[in-house]
Amino acid sequence: MVSKSQIKFVRQLAQKKQRDHHHLFVAEGHKVIQEFINENYQVHQLFALDETLFSSHQVSLVSHSEMKAMSALKTPSDALAVFAKPNDQSLSQSKLILALESIQDPGNLGTIIRLCDWFGIQDIVCSLDTVDCYNPKVIRSTMGSLARVQVFYKDLHTWLVGMENYEIVATSMTGQSVYDYKFNAPTVLVIGNEGRGLSNEILEVANDAVSIPRYGGAESLNAAMATGIIVAEARRKNPTEK
């Protein structure tokens, strides 16, 4: 049995202010939850319809109706966990870092995190107005990849100015073709808002700009799609550099 107060607490964590206050977040589905467990995230609470789903942690067995009451999904998963957010994260010394300005769509951010996991990018630095990476929709979109990718929120302009040992490469419709750009130096690749692109403030900090050549009539590309194309090209040219 799960108490009404426990259900209420889990539901409250759908709100960013509650996640920030308690330093906790919710993940749903035993495969996604297992990804966080494998990366040694601290389990605060673990609920499941079948107590045999997890052998290494104590599980609170709940009914379908109780899981539905806690879940943010229309069709609840087989498991739900409350995890502590990681402490003391620091940027790695990787040669390719992704920076995001004002990404608003949870699905876009989740897909970008999953792309970074696929291509071995360890760090994403987000502007303060980018959607929260612990938003339940973002968590679902990452399919567990958030467990392996660090996401930081900073004053993006100030942080970029301080990255003196990196090339700051903006994405722009007027930039050099990404297929011609060498990606030789340590790089911070900056992706802009879904509708507006990058602000002038960020563009002024950039050393270079790259674009994806357009061959058809589409006005623009989805931010996550564009990120995938550019990161794939950067990795193709420097496949072994982390």
DODREN-715358 format. One record per residue (C-alpha): residue in three letters; x, y, z. Coordinates in nm, 2 decimals. Layout:
<pts>
<pt 'ALA', <X, Y, Z>>;
...
</pts>
This chain:
<pts>
<pt 'MET', <0.00, 0.00, 0.00>>;
<pt 'VAL', <0.11, 0.35, -0.07>>;
<pt 'SER', <-0.03, 0.64, 0.14>>;
<pt 'LYS', <-0.23, 0.93, 0.01>>;
<pt 'SER', <0.05, 1.16, 0.13>>;
<pt 'GLN', <0.31, 0.96, -0.07>>;
<pt 'ILE', <0.09, 0.99, -0.38>>;
<pt 'LYS', <0.05, 1.36, -0.33>>;
<pt 'PHE', <0.42, 1.41, -0.28>>;
<pt 'VAL', <0.51, 1.22, -0.61>>;
<pt 'ARG', <0.25, 1.42, -0.80>>;
<pt 'GLN', <0.40, 1.75, -0.67>>;
<pt 'LEU', <0.73, 1.66, -0.82>>;
<pt 'ALA', <0.58, 1.72, -1.16>>;
<pt 'GLN', <0.63, 2.09, -1.07>>;
<pt 'LYS', <0.98, 2.24, -1.12>>;
<pt 'LYS', <0.97, 2.44, -0.80>>;
<pt 'GLN', <0.90, 2.12, -0.60>>;
<pt 'ARG', <1.18, 1.93, -0.78>>;
<pt 'ASP', <1.42, 2.21, -0.70>>;
<pt 'HIS', <1.31, 2.24, -0.34>>;
<pt 'HIS', <1.34, 1.87, -0.26>>;
<pt 'HIS', <1.63, 1.81, -0.51>>;
<pt 'LEU', <1.44, 1.51, -0.64>>;
<pt 'PHE', <1.29, 1.40, -0.97>>;
<pt 'VAL', <1.06, 1.12, -1.10>>;
<pt 'ALA', <1.14, 0.85, -1.37>>;
<pt 'GLU', <0.88, 0.60, -1.50>>;
<pt 'GLY', <0.92, 0.26, -1.66>>;
<pt 'HIS', <1.15, -0.01, -1.53>>;
<pt 'LYS', <1.39, 0.01, -1.82>>;
<pt 'VAL', <1.44, 0.39, -1.77>>;
<pt 'ILE', <1.46, 0.35, -1.40>>;
<pt 'GLN', <1.73, 0.07, -1.44>>;
<pt 'GLU', <1.94, 0.31, -1.64>>;
<pt 'PHE', <1.96, 0.56, -1.35>>;
<pt 'ILE', <2.02, 0.28, -1.10>>;
<pt 'ASN', <2.30, 0.15, -1.32>>;
<pt 'GLU', <2.47, 0.49, -1.31>>;
<pt 'ASN', <2.44, 0.49, -0.93>>;
<pt 'TYR', <2.17, 0.75, -0.89>>;
<pt 'GLN', <2.04, 0.76, -0.53>>;
<pt 'VAL', <1.69, 0.60, -0.51>>;
<pt 'HIS', <1.46, 0.79, -0.28>>;
<pt 'GLN', <1.15, 0.58, -0.34>>;
<pt 'LEU', <1.07, 0.29, -0.58>>;
<pt 'PHE', <0.72, 0.17, -0.67>>;
<pt 'ALA', <0.63, -0.12, -0.90>>;
<pt 'LEU', <0.34, -0.34, -1.00>>;
<pt 'ASP', <0.57, -0.64, -0.97>>;
<pt 'GLU', <0.82, -0.65, -0.69>>;
<pt 'THR', <1.05, -0.88, -0.89>>;
<pt 'LEU', <1.13, -0.61, -1.14>>;
<pt 'PHE', <1.42, -0.48, -0.93>>;
<pt 'SER', <1.64, -0.72, -0.74>>;
<pt 'SER', <1.89, -0.48, -0.59>>;
<pt 'HIS', <1.65, -0.23, -0.43>>;
<pt 'GLN', <1.36, -0.24, -0.19>>;
<pt 'VAL', <1.04, -0.20, -0.38>>;
<pt 'SER', <0.70, -0.08, -0.26>>;
<pt 'LEU', <0.44, -0.29, -0.43>>;
<pt 'VAL', <0.14, -0.08, -0.56>>;
<pt 'SER', <-0.18, -0.15, -0.74>>;
<pt 'HIS', <-0.27, -0.03, -1.09>>;
<pt 'SER', <-0.50, 0.24, -0.95>>;
<pt 'GLU', <-0.22, 0.36, -0.71>>;
<pt 'MET', <0.03, 0.38, -0.99>>;
<pt 'LYS', <-0.22, 0.57, -1.21>>;
<pt 'ALA', <-0.27, 0.82, -0.92>>;
<pt 'MET', <0.11, 0.89, -0.91>>;
<pt 'SER', <0.19, 0.87, -1.28>>;
<pt 'ALA', <0.21, 1.16, -1.52>>;
<pt 'LEU', <0.13, 0.93, -1.80>>;
<pt 'LYS', <-0.22, 0.85, -1.95>>;
<pt 'THR', <-0.13, 0.49, -1.94>>;
<pt 'PRO', <0.09, 0.43, -1.63>>;
<pt 'SER', <0.41, 0.23, -1.66>>;
<pt 'ASP', <0.50, -0.08, -1.46>>;
<pt 'ALA', <0.73, 0.11, -1.22>>;
<pt 'LEU', <0.79, 0.46, -1.09>>;
<pt 'ALA', <1.10, 0.59, -0.90>>;
<pt 'VAL', <1.19, 0.91, -0.72>>;
<pt 'PHE', <1.56, 0.98, -0.75>>;
<pt 'ALA', <1.79, 1.24, -0.59>>;
<pt 'LYS', <1.94, 1.48, -0.84>>;
<pt 'PRO', <2.32, 1.43, -0.87>>;
<pt 'ASN', <2.54, 1.65, -0.66>>;
<pt 'ASP', <2.88, 1.81, -0.74>>;
<pt 'GLN', <2.87, 1.78, -1.11>>;
<pt 'SER', <3.16, 1.94, -1.30>>;
<pt 'LEU', <3.23, 1.99, -1.67>>;
<pt 'SER', <3.44, 1.72, -1.82>>;
<pt 'GLN', <3.75, 1.80, -2.03>>;
<pt 'SER', <3.58, 1.68, -2.35>>;
<pt 'LYS', <3.66, 1.84, -2.68>>;
<pt 'LEU', <3.30, 1.88, -2.79>>;
<pt 'ILE', <3.04, 2.04, -2.57>>;
<pt 'LEU', <2.68, 2.13, -2.66>>;
<pt 'ALA', <2.53, 2.46, -2.55>>;
<pt 'LEU', <2.15, 2.53, -2.58>>;
<pt 'GLU', <1.98, 2.87, -2.58>>;
<pt 'SER', <1.62, 2.89, -2.49>>;
<pt 'ILE', <1.51, 2.54, -2.59>>;
<pt 'GLN', <1.15, 2.53, -2.48>>;
<pt 'ASP', <1.00, 2.20, -2.60>>;
<pt 'PRO', <1.06, 1.91, -2.36>>;
<pt 'GLY', <1.06, 1.66, -2.65>>;
<pt 'ASN', <1.33, 1.85, -2.82>>;
<pt 'LEU', <1.55, 1.87, -2.51>>;
<pt 'GLY', <1.50, 1.50, -2.44>>;
<pt 'THR', <1.59, 1.40, -2.79>>;
<pt 'ILE', <1.90, 1.62, -2.79>>;
<pt 'ILE', <2.01, 1.45, -2.46>>;
<pt 'ARG', <1.96, 1.11, -2.62>>;
<pt 'LEU', <2.16, 1.22, -2.93>>;
<pt 'CYS', <2.44, 1.34, -2.70>>;
<pt 'ASP', <2.44, 1.00, -2.53>>;
<pt 'TRP', <2.46, 0.82, -2.87>>;
<pt 'PHE', <2.75, 1.04, -2.99>>;
<pt 'GLY', <2.94, 1.03, -2.67>>;
<pt 'ILE', <2.89, 1.40, -2.57>>;
<pt 'GLN', <2.91, 1.42, -2.20>>;
<pt 'ASP', <2.81, 1.78, -2.13>>;
<pt 'ILE', <2.52, 2.01, -2.22>>;
<pt 'VAL', <2.52, 2.36, -2.10>>;
<pt 'CYS', <2.18, 2.53, -2.11>>;
<pt 'SER', <2.06, 2.89, -2.08>>;
<pt 'LEU', <1.86, 2.96, -1.77>>;
<pt 'ASP', <1.54, 2.98, -1.96>>;
<pt 'THR', <1.58, 2.64, -2.13>>;
<pt 'VAL', <1.32, 2.38, -2.02>>;
<pt 'ASP', <1.42, 2.18, -1.71>>;
<pt 'CYS', <1.59, 1.85, -1.79>>;
<pt 'TYR', <1.40, 1.69, -1.50>>;
<pt 'ASN', <1.07, 1.77, -1.65>>;
<pt 'PRO', <0.88, 1.44, -1.68>>;
<pt 'LYS', <0.83, 1.48, -2.05>>;
<pt 'VAL', <1.21, 1.54, -2.10>>;
<pt 'ILE', <1.29, 1.23, -1.88>>;
<pt 'ARG', <1.06, 1.02, -2.10>>;
<pt 'SER', <1.21, 1.15, -2.42>>;
<pt 'THR', <1.56, 1.07, -2.31>>;
<pt 'MET', <1.48, 0.70, -2.27>>;
<pt 'GLY', <1.73, 0.69, -1.98>>;
<pt 'SER', <2.01, 0.88, -2.15>>;
<pt 'LEU', <2.00, 1.16, -1.90>>;
<pt 'ALA', <2.17, 0.91, -1.66>>;
<pt 'ARG', <2.49, 0.94, -1.87>>;
<pt 'VAL', <2.48, 1.30, -1.99>>;
<pt 'GLN', <2.54, 1.60, -1.76>>;
<pt 'VAL', <2.31, 1.90, -1.80>>;
<pt 'PHE', <2.41, 2.24, -1.66>>;
<pt 'TYR', <2.21, 2.56, -1.64>>;
<pt 'LYS', <2.41, 2.88, -1.66>>;
<pt 'ASP', <2.41, 3.24, -1.77>>;
<pt 'LEU', <2.50, 3.13, -2.12>>;
<pt 'HIS', <2.66, 3.45, -2.25>>;
<pt 'THR', <2.89, 3.48, -1.94>>;
<pt 'TRP', <2.98, 3.11, -1.96>>;
<pt 'LEU', <3.07, 3.12, -2.33>>;
<pt 'VAL', <3.29, 3.43, -2.28>>;
<pt 'GLY', <3.48, 3.24, -2.02>>;
<pt 'MET', <3.55, 2.94, -2.25>>;
<pt 'GLU', <3.87, 3.09, -2.39>>;
<pt 'ASN', <4.02, 2.75, -2.49>>;
<pt 'TYR', <3.73, 2.65, -2.71>>;
<pt 'GLU', <3.60, 2.76, -3.04>>;
<pt 'ILE', <3.24, 2.89, -3.00>>;
<pt 'VAL', <3.06, 2.76, -3.31>>;
<pt 'ALA', <2.71, 2.90, -3.36>>;
<pt 'THR', <2.44, 2.74, -3.57>>;
<pt 'SER', <2.30, 2.99, -3.83>>;
<pt 'MET', <2.12, 2.99, -4.16>>;
<pt 'THR', <2.40, 3.20, -4.30>>;
<pt 'GLY', <2.70, 3.00, -4.16>>;
<pt 'GLN', <2.95, 2.80, -4.34>>;
<pt 'SER', <2.83, 2.46, -4.46>>;
<pt 'VAL', <2.87, 2.21, -4.18>>;
<pt 'TYR', <3.01, 1.97, -4.44>>;
<pt 'ASP', <3.30, 2.20, -4.50>>;
<pt 'TYR', <3.38, 2.30, -4.14>>;
<pt 'LYS', <3.68, 2.11, -4.00>>;
<pt 'PHE', <3.60, 2.09, -3.63>>;
<pt 'ASN', <3.97, 2.07, -3.55>>;
<pt 'ALA', <3.97, 2.26, -3.23>>;
<pt 'PRO', <3.79, 2.19, -2.90>>;
<pt 'THR', <3.44, 2.32, -2.97>>;
<pt 'VAL', <3.13, 2.44, -2.80>>;
<pt 'LEU', <2.85, 2.40, -3.05>>;
<pt 'VAL', <2.56, 2.64, -2.98>>;
<pt 'ILE', <2.20, 2.55, -3.08>>;
<pt 'GLY', <1.93, 2.82, -3.06>>;
<pt 'ASN', <1.56, 2.85, -2.98>>;
<pt 'GLU', <1.32, 2.65, -3.20>>;
<pt 'GLY', <1.16, 2.95, -3.35>>;
<pt 'ARG', <1.40, 3.24, -3.31>>;
<pt 'GLY', <1.74, 3.07, -3.34>>;
<pt 'LEU', <2.03, 3.22, -3.15>>;
<pt 'SER', <2.01, 3.57, -3.00>>;
<pt 'ASN', <2.24, 3.85, -3.13>>;
<pt 'GLU', <2.41, 3.85, -2.79>>;
<pt 'ILE', <2.52, 3.48, -2.83>>;
<pt 'LEU', <2.61, 3.52, -3.20>>;
<pt 'GLU', <2.85, 3.81, -3.11>>;
<pt 'VAL', <3.04, 3.57, -2.88>>;
<pt 'ALA', <3.08, 3.30, -3.15>>;
<pt 'ASN', <3.41, 3.25, -3.34>>;
<pt 'ASP', <3.24, 3.07, -3.63>>;
<pt 'ALA', <2.90, 2.97, -3.75>>;
<pt 'VAL', <2.78, 2.66, -3.94>>;
<pt 'SER', <2.47, 2.58, -4.13>>;
<pt 'ILE', <2.30, 2.28, -4.28>>;
<pt 'PRO', <2.27, 2.33, -4.66>>;
<pt 'ARG', <1.91, 2.34, -4.78>>;
<pt 'TYR', <1.83, 2.16, -5.10>>;
<pt 'GLY', <1.45, 2.17, -5.09>>;
<pt 'GLY', <1.17, 2.41, -4.98>>;
<pt 'ALA', <1.14, 2.36, -4.61>>;
<pt 'GLU', <1.17, 2.68, -4.41>>;
<pt 'SER', <1.36, 2.53, -4.12>>;
<pt 'LEU', <1.46, 2.22, -3.93>>;
<pt 'ASN', <1.35, 2.10, -3.59>>;
<pt 'ALA', <1.61, 2.19, -3.33>>;
<pt 'ALA', <1.68, 1.83, -3.23>>;
<pt 'MET', <1.70, 1.72, -3.59>>;
<pt 'ALA', <1.95, 1.99, -3.68>>;
<pt 'THR', <2.15, 1.90, -3.37>>;
<pt 'GLY', <2.17, 1.54, -3.48>>;
<pt 'ILE', <2.29, 1.63, -3.83>>;
<pt 'ILE', <2.56, 1.87, -3.71>>;
<pt 'VAL', <2.69, 1.65, -3.42>>;
<pt 'ALA', <2.70, 1.35, -3.66>>;
<pt 'GLU', <2.92, 1.55, -3.89>>;
<pt 'ALA', <3.14, 1.67, -3.61>>;
<pt 'ARG', <3.19, 1.31, -3.49>>;
<pt 'ARG', <3.26, 1.18, -3.84>>;
<pt 'LYS', <3.55, 1.42, -3.87>>;
<pt 'ASN', <3.68, 1.35, -3.52>>;
<pt 'PRO', <3.55, 1.01, -3.43>>;
<pt 'THR', <3.78, 0.93, -3.14>>;
<pt 'GLU', <3.79, 1.26, -2.97>>;
<pt 'LYS', <3.58, 1.29, -2.65>>;
</pts>
